[in-house]
Amino acid sequence: MNEIMTEQLPLTIHISADLLAQFSKLNSVINKLEAQLNFHTLTANWYGDEEDILTIELYVESPESFDERKETITSTNQQDDVQVDFFSDDVLNYAKTRHSVCYIALTQSELSLLQEKPSLLADFLRIKLSKVLNLIADHYQLPTI
């Protein structure tokens, strides 16, 4: 019997359309990175309680789409169970009890560098997203990856 895996991974990475249009290999880089980071968070025991799994959504944005997201999130009335944190100028975390939605901007200078040297894309994103995940780990008092 051939079963299709329909279970959602605890960590998902989304890319804004404008970034996908700029970097032809970005989708494959992100798919590989998503698998790698799910493995790292799993081995760091972030998902110990199967009944209460932490889910994380990372949104990698251009400076323009990040500003739009930031504007929308900060202008709406927040619910009591939601915590909004600016980890830095280019990272906004929107957290509920066991669910974190994090918006990460690629700054204009980072985009310029990546357009000049596209070979850096995979390593650059791996490092930047790992740093963000460690900030999320700190928020939930989890071991770093």
Stockholm file with secondary structure:
# STOCKHOLM 1.0

chainA/1-145         MNEIMTEQLPLTIHISADLLAQFSKLNSVINKLEAQLNFHTLTANWYGDEEDILTIELYVESPESFDERKETITSTNQQDDVQVDFFSDDVLNYAKTRHSVCYIALTQSELSLLQEKPSLLADFLRIKLSKVLNLIADHYQLPTI
#=GR chainA/1-145 SS CCCCCCCCCSEEEEECHHHHHHCTTHHHHHHHHHHHHHHHHHHTTTTCCTTSCCEEEEEEECHHHHHHHHHHHHHSCCCTTCEEEEEETTEEEEEETTEEEEEEECCHHHHHHHHHCGGGHHHHHHHHHHHHHHHHHHHTTCCCC
#=GC SS_cons         CCCCCCCCCSEEEEECHHHHHHCTTHHHHHHHHHHHHHHHHHHTTTTCCTTSCCEEEEEEECHHHHHHHHHHHHHSCCCTTCEEEEEETTEEEEEETTEEEEEEECCHHHHHHHHHCGGGHHHHHHHHHHHHHHHHHHHTTCCCC
//
